[in-house]
């Protein structure tokens, strides 16, 4: 893509990216508006224009994280035609690498547990959609719980599965997801 066709990165996006980086590198306790502004290359006033408080910045970090996960899932589902298989694929890919934005989500939740609301709402919508189109809601529920368990192990740096064990689990879930008969809608 030529530089002229690339989407412009806004100051807001730079600020959010800087906040995620700082959360990931230094932990939630070291997320300060001054550090974020410096990392993003904006003045503190510029940061406050977009995010009038640390809480507003953290809320936006959570919402951006959820939107990214949802967009990845929808793109994969459109290509595969199976939402449950897409969920297995997207979550498997996330578990194989650092989760971008996850540290920011944890920082936000530590600051204010109400920031979990958009995550909970997304998860509920997703589970409802997965179960509505499946031959076996029980199989969907088990796959959902297994995937969220893998994600939680990764998120909290508690990975106890070997790479081979994780791949076996994902392979088994992929097979079961295909058998559930869910079509993307």
Rosetta silent file (secondary structure, phi, psi, omega in degrees, C-alpha in Angstrom):
SEQUENCE: XXXXXXXXXXXXXXXXXXXXXXXXXXXXXXXXXXXXXXXXXXXXXXXXXXXXXXXXXXXXXXXXXXXXXXXXXXXXXXXXXXXXXXXXXXXXXXXXXXXXXXXXXXXXXXXXXXXXXXXXXXXXXXXXXXXXXXXXXXXXXXXXXXXXXXXXXXXXXXXXXXXXXXXXXXXXXXXXXXXXXXXXX
SCORE:     score description
SCORE:     0.000 S_00000001
   1 L     0.000  133.918 -179.855    0.000    0.000    0.000 S_00000001
   2 L   -73.642  154.323 -179.804    1.412    3.397   -0.903 S_00000001
   3 L   -56.973  -28.411 -179.796    1.930    5.949    1.870 S_00000001
   4 L   -71.410  -25.006 -177.276   -0.833    8.073    0.330 S_00000001
   5 L   -93.097  -10.564 -177.469   -3.385    5.258    0.732 S_00000001
   6 L   -73.817  140.682  178.893   -2.521    4.364    4.310 S_00000001
   7 L   -65.720  142.715 -179.346   -5.004    5.505    6.941 S_00000001
   8 L   -73.987  134.578  176.232   -3.781    8.422    9.020 S_00000001
   9 L   -85.449  120.801 -177.037   -2.935    7.575   12.611 S_00000001
  10 L   -81.635  164.207  176.266   -4.742   10.048   14.811 S_00000001
  11 H   -60.488  -38.317  178.883   -3.448   11.583   18.024 S_00000001
  12 H   -60.065  -45.270  178.568   -6.124    9.598   19.851 S_00000001
  13 H   -63.565  -40.606  178.247   -4.798    6.338   18.366 S_00000001
  14 H   -62.451  -40.744 -179.876   -1.209    7.292   19.282 S_00000001
  15 H   -65.204  -44.982  179.161   -2.284    8.006   22.847 S_00000001
  16 H   -62.809  -43.093  179.284   -4.103    4.681   23.152 S_00000001
  17 H   -62.640  -41.318  178.995   -1.138    2.784   21.698 S_00000001
  18 H   -63.993  -41.625  179.613    1.229    4.526   24.107 S_00000001
  19 H   -63.184  -41.319  178.095   -1.016    3.698   27.064 S_00000001
  20 H   -64.496  -45.011  179.899   -1.102    0.019   26.052 S_00000001
  21 H   -59.680  -46.753 -178.273    2.687   -0.075   25.623 S_00000001
  22 H   -64.676  -42.152  177.541    3.315    1.506   29.026 S_00000001
  23 H   -60.580  -41.955 -178.670    0.839   -0.840   30.724 S_00000001
  24 H   -68.018  -42.927 -176.288    2.507   -3.805   29.067 S_00000001
  25 H   -75.828  -43.144 -168.924    6.065   -2.709   29.870 S_00000001
  26 H  -115.209   -4.586 -178.669    5.688   -1.252   33.338 S_00000001
  27 L    86.621  164.738 -175.236    2.435   -2.585   34.759 S_00000001
  28 H   -61.794  -34.491 -176.136   -0.770   -0.856   35.711 S_00000001
  29 H   -64.385  -25.216 -176.261    0.740    0.984   38.664 S_00000001
  30 H  -100.859   15.618  177.108    3.064    2.957   36.386 S_00000001
  31 L   -85.762  106.479  178.137    0.474    4.169   33.939 S_00000001
  32 L  -122.319  152.701  179.236    0.470    7.941   34.292 S_00000001
  33 H   -62.612  -37.455  178.408   -0.960   10.554   31.980 S_00000001
  34 H   -61.743  -45.140 -179.861    2.431   12.296   31.822 S_00000001
  35 H   -64.822  -39.680  179.768    4.169    9.074   30.721 S_00000001
  36 H   -66.032  -45.459  179.736    1.471    8.371   28.143 S_00000001
  37 H   -60.149  -45.057 -179.758    1.641   11.894   26.704 S_00000001
  38 H   -62.485  -44.742 -179.047    5.442   11.710   26.462 S_00000001
  39 H   -65.493  -37.381 -178.500    5.354    8.287   24.778 S_00000001
  40 H   -78.513  -14.425 -178.770    2.653    9.379   22.330 S_00000001
  41 L    75.567   32.445  177.192    4.514   12.580   21.470 S_00000001
  42 L  -125.779  161.049  176.034    1.666   14.859   22.483 S_00000001
  43 L   -73.728  162.019  176.975    1.338   17.492   25.152 S_00000001
  44 H   -63.175  -35.471  176.241   -0.514   16.639   28.323 S_00000001
  45 H   -62.248  -38.654  176.717   -3.149   19.145   27.199 S_00000001
  46 H   -64.234  -40.245  176.883   -3.470   17.242   23.919 S_00000001
  47 H   -63.791  -46.438 -177.763   -3.947   14.023   25.828 S_00000001
  48 H   -66.304  -24.490  175.470   -6.542   15.624   28.101 S_00000001
  49 H   -62.319  -43.171 -178.309   -8.408   16.938   25.035 S_00000001
  50 H   -84.224  -34.765 -176.866   -9.026   13.345   23.943 S_00000001
  51 L  -136.277   96.754 -173.315   -9.198   11.756   27.398 S_00000001
  52 L   -65.491   -8.876  179.198  -10.167   14.194   30.168 S_00000001
  53 L  -154.437  165.470  176.184   -9.098   11.752   32.891 S_00000001
  54 H   -62.305  -37.394  178.624   -7.091    8.618   33.471 S_00000001
  55 H   -61.694  -40.901  179.259  -10.394    6.775   33.870 S_00000001
  56 H   -65.172  -39.402  177.462  -11.543    7.953   30.428 S_00000001
  57 H   -63.953  -45.356 -178.570   -8.260    6.768   28.914 S_00000001
  58 H   -67.018  -38.256  176.403   -8.535    3.394   30.590 S_00000001
  59 H   -61.273  -42.671  178.684  -12.167    2.991   29.550 S_00000001
  60 H   -65.394  -34.801  176.889  -11.138    3.703   25.963 S_00000001
  61 H   -61.472  -44.497  179.670   -8.346    1.119   26.240 S_00000001
  62 H   -64.874  -47.548 -178.548  -10.885   -1.530   27.239 S_00000001
  63 H   -62.578  -37.909  178.523  -13.360   -0.521   24.526 S_00000001
  64 H   -67.500  -41.257  177.607  -10.616   -0.521   21.870 S_00000001
  65 H   -60.675  -47.989  179.790   -9.436   -3.959   22.965 S_00000001
  66 H   -62.636  -43.236 -179.901  -12.961   -5.382   22.769 S_00000001
  67 H   -62.661  -38.903  178.991  -13.568   -3.755   19.367 S_00000001
  68 H   -65.476  -45.424  178.916  -10.327   -5.235   17.999 S_00000001
  69 H   -61.829  -44.548 -179.226  -11.188   -8.744   19.199 S_00000001
  70 H   -63.762  -41.244  179.391  -14.715   -8.437   17.811 S_00000001
  71 H   -66.094  -42.386  177.127  -13.465   -7.191   14.423 S_00000001
  72 H   -59.917  -43.280 -179.462  -10.900  -10.011   14.172 S_00000001
  73 H   -64.211  -45.757 -179.430  -13.610  -12.529   14.990 S_00000001
  74 H   -64.268  -42.326  178.547  -16.082  -11.128   12.451 S_00000001
  75 H   -61.176  -45.566 -179.495  -13.455  -11.031    9.665 S_00000001
  76 H   -65.902  -40.151  179.785  -12.431  -14.622   10.331 S_00000001
  77 H   -65.514  -40.048  177.721  -16.057  -15.780   10.534 S_00000001
  78 H   -60.610  -39.874 -178.381  -16.923  -14.127    7.211 S_00000001
  79 H   -74.051  -35.165 -176.145  -14.018  -15.961    5.576 S_00000001
  80 H   -92.830  -24.694 -177.275  -14.700  -19.353    7.172 S_00000001
  81 L    79.856    6.561 -176.892  -18.506  -19.290    7.250 S_00000001
  82 L  -139.874  110.146 -176.373  -18.483  -20.698   10.798 S_00000001
  83 H   -63.852  -40.261 -179.105  -18.509  -18.396   13.825 S_00000001
  84 H   -66.663  -43.032  176.170  -17.531  -21.105   16.296 S_00000001
  85 H   -61.924  -39.467  177.794  -14.576  -22.216   14.151 S_00000001
  86 H   -62.836  -40.247  178.793  -13.577  -18.563   13.806 S_00000001
  87 H   -62.924  -41.708  177.408  -13.695  -18.175   17.596 S_00000001
  88 H   -62.896  -45.806 -177.980  -11.409  -21.196   17.985 S_00000001
  89 H   -64.095  -49.744 -177.160   -8.988  -19.816   15.353 S_00000001
  90 H   -63.176  -44.158 -179.401   -8.868  -16.247   16.672 S_00000001
  91 H   -68.190  -38.764  176.793   -8.455  -17.337   20.283 S_00000001
  92 H   -60.832  -42.375  177.786   -5.827  -19.911   19.305 S_00000001
  93 H   -65.128  -40.583  178.597   -3.851  -17.234   17.480 S_00000001
  94 H   -61.973  -39.673 -176.454   -4.141  -14.884   20.467 S_00000001
  95 H   -73.312  -14.722  179.983   -2.872  -17.574   22.812 S_00000001
  96 L   -88.223   -5.077 -177.599    0.186  -18.163   20.620 S_00000001
  97 L  -148.837  168.727  176.393    1.462  -14.608   21.041 S_00000001
  98 L   -58.466  144.590 -178.523    1.243  -11.683   23.460 S_00000001
  99 L   -89.479  105.938 -179.170   -2.249  -10.274   23.606 S_00000001
 100 L   -61.671  128.712  178.013   -2.032   -6.639   22.379 S_00000001
 101 L    91.091  -13.385 -176.859   -3.951   -4.411   24.726 S_00000001
 102 H   -62.992  -40.857  179.134   -4.444   -7.054   27.396 S_00000001
 103 H   -61.864  -37.507  177.151   -2.153   -5.299   29.867 S_00000001
 104 H   -65.571  -38.298  177.400   -4.171   -2.139   29.344 S_00000001
 105 H   -63.558  -45.526  178.974   -7.385   -4.017   30.006 S_00000001
 106 H   -62.796  -40.241  177.827   -5.938   -5.413   33.229 S_00000001
 107 H   -61.340  -43.871 -179.241   -4.727   -1.961   34.241 S_00000001
 108 H   -64.519  -43.441 -179.272   -8.165   -0.514   33.610 S_00000001
 109 H   -64.676  -38.743  177.677   -9.930   -3.273   35.530 S_00000001
 110 H   -62.330  -36.473  179.921   -7.562   -2.806   38.473 S_00000001
 111 H   -71.418  -42.060 -176.385   -8.439    0.892   38.464 S_00000001
 112 L  -155.459  106.873 -178.028  -12.194    0.364   38.190 S_00000001
 113 H   -57.694  -18.852  177.321  -13.931   -3.044   37.965 S_00000001
 114 H   -65.690  -16.570  178.076  -16.846   -1.371   36.119 S_00000001
 115 H   -68.073  -12.207  176.731  -14.573   -1.281   33.065 S_00000001
 116 H   -72.239  -16.620 -174.821  -15.359   -4.984   32.693 S_00000001
 117 H   -53.714  -48.971  179.343  -18.874   -4.109   31.537 S_00000001
 118 H   -64.824  -30.889  177.957  -18.035   -3.836   27.789 S_00000001
 119 H   -68.180  -46.750  178.895  -16.056   -7.088   27.990 S_00000001
 120 H   -61.392  -42.462 -179.689  -18.938   -8.887   29.699 S_00000001
 121 H   -63.416  -42.984  177.818  -21.452   -7.483   27.206 S_00000001
 122 H   -63.113  -46.517 -178.937  -19.333   -8.620   24.252 S_00000001
 123 H   -61.535  -39.267  179.355  -18.815  -12.075   25.754 S_00000001
 124 H   -66.489  -44.470  177.965  -22.548  -12.492   26.410 S_00000001
 125 H   -60.118  -43.989 -179.088  -23.454  -11.421   22.838 S_00000001
 126 H   -63.114  -50.104 -179.299  -20.866  -13.794   21.442 S_00000001
 127 H   -60.608  -41.070  177.772  -21.978  -16.775   23.532 S_00000001
 128 H   -61.010  -44.791  179.222  -25.630  -16.138   22.631 S_00000001
 129 H   -63.933  -42.628 -179.569  -24.761  -16.023   18.913 S_00000001
 130 H   -62.403  -44.153 -177.777  -22.650  -19.158   19.152 S_00000001
 131 H   -72.734  -34.126 -176.078  -25.366  -21.128   20.936 S_00000001
 132 H   -63.210  -32.897 -175.570  -28.227  -19.855   18.758 S_00000001
 133 L  -101.367    8.238 -172.228  -26.815  -21.348   15.583 S_00000001
 134 L   -99.725  151.514  172.651  -25.433  -24.616   16.924 S_00000001
 135 L   -69.311  -34.636 -178.286  -26.705  -28.190   16.782 S_00000001
 136 L  -130.361  103.590  177.904  -25.417  -28.677   20.326 S_00000001
 137 H   -63.218  -30.286  178.431  -25.449  -25.736   22.712 S_00000001
 138 H   -65.116  -43.582  177.816  -23.627  -27.955   25.234 S_00000001
 139 H   -62.541  -42.203  178.234  -20.707  -28.491   22.846 S_00000001
 140 H   -60.200  -45.504 -179.424  -20.575  -24.751   22.167 S_00000001
 141 H   -60.439  -43.480  179.374  -20.553  -24.012   25.888 S_00000001
 142 H   -65.376  -41.409  177.967  -17.685  -26.447   26.509 S_00000001
 143 H   -64.995  -44.068  178.663  -15.633  -25.018   23.621 S_00000001
 144 H   -57.134  -49.492 -178.500  -16.338  -21.479   24.804 S_00000001
 145 H   -64.306  -39.689  178.325  -15.220  -22.289   28.353 S_00000001
 146 H   -63.908  -43.381  179.539  -12.080  -24.100   27.163 S_00000001
 147 H   -64.934  -43.025  178.766  -11.090  -21.177   24.938 S_00000001
 148 H   -66.811  -30.717  173.782  -11.681  -18.633   27.665 S_00000001
 149 H   -64.582  -45.162  176.697   -9.609  -20.818   29.991 S_00000001
 150 H   -60.340  -43.928 -179.861   -6.731  -20.772   27.486 S_00000001
 151 H   -63.112  -40.911 -179.817   -7.076  -17.003   27.117 S_00000001
 152 H   -66.256  -40.408  176.442   -7.071  -16.521   30.893 S_00000001
 153 H   -57.724  -43.170 -179.026   -3.951  -18.660   31.308 S_00000001
 154 H   -69.094  -45.197 -176.589   -2.221  -16.462   28.736 S_00000001
 155 H   -61.006  -40.088 -177.544   -3.580  -13.200   30.106 S_00000001
 156 L   -97.567   13.686  177.941   -2.422  -13.924   33.648 S_00000001
 157 L    53.730   46.162  179.771    0.865  -15.500   32.513 S_00000001
 158 L  -116.645   25.427 -178.922   -0.151  -18.862   33.979 S_00000001
 159 L   -56.441  116.711  175.996    0.522  -21.010   30.912 S_00000001
 160 L  -113.047  -11.830  179.653    1.010  -24.558   32.182 S_00000001
 161 L   -83.081  141.388  172.010    0.306  -26.316   28.892 S_00000001
 162 L   -71.597  164.879  177.874    3.134  -27.222   26.583 S_00000001
 163 H   -58.313  -39.921  179.112    2.866  -25.911   23.038 S_00000001
 164 H   -63.860  -43.246  179.572    1.955  -29.466   21.960 S_00000001
 165 H   -64.633  -42.190  178.454   -0.817  -29.748   24.579 S_00000001
 166 H   -62.563  -44.450 -179.842   -2.258  -26.394   23.595 S_00000001
 167 H   -64.343  -39.169  176.529   -2.203  -27.362   19.910 S_00000001
 168 H   -62.156  -43.185  179.764   -3.902  -30.700   20.679 S_00000001
 169 H   -63.455  -44.565  179.427   -6.629  -28.908   22.600 S_00000001
 170 H   -64.674  -39.365  178.278   -7.163  -26.397   19.790 S_00000001
 171 H   -62.138  -44.540  178.265   -7.244  -29.173   17.189 S_00000001
 172 H   -62.377  -40.109  178.895   -9.894  -31.050   19.191 S_00000001
 173 H   -67.619  -39.230  177.486  -11.947  -27.851   19.526 S_00000001
 174 H   -59.680  -43.762 -179.775  -11.666  -27.145   15.777 S_00000001
 175 H   -63.464  -44.544 -179.546  -12.999  -30.606   14.993 S_00000001
 176 H   -68.266  -35.229  178.853  -15.890  -30.247   17.413 S_00000001
 177 H   -62.568  -41.341  177.659  -16.650  -26.737   16.144 S_00000001
 178 H   -63.687  -38.146 -178.661  -17.077  -28.069   12.601 S_00000001
 179 H   -71.944  -20.806 -178.962  -19.386  -30.826   13.893 S_00000001
 180 L   -68.865  -19.938  174.803  -21.611  -28.343   15.723 S_00000001
 181 L    75.588   23.550 -179.188  -22.969  -27.210   12.356 S_00000001
 182 L   -79.258  132.348  174.303  -22.932  -23.496   13.066 S_00000001
 183 L  -108.104  139.679  179.457  -23.202  -21.188   10.057 S_00000001
 184 L   -65.457  133.556  173.240  -21.998  -17.615   10.190 S_00000001
 185 L  -141.176    0.000    0.000  -24.784  -15.035   10.185 S_00000001
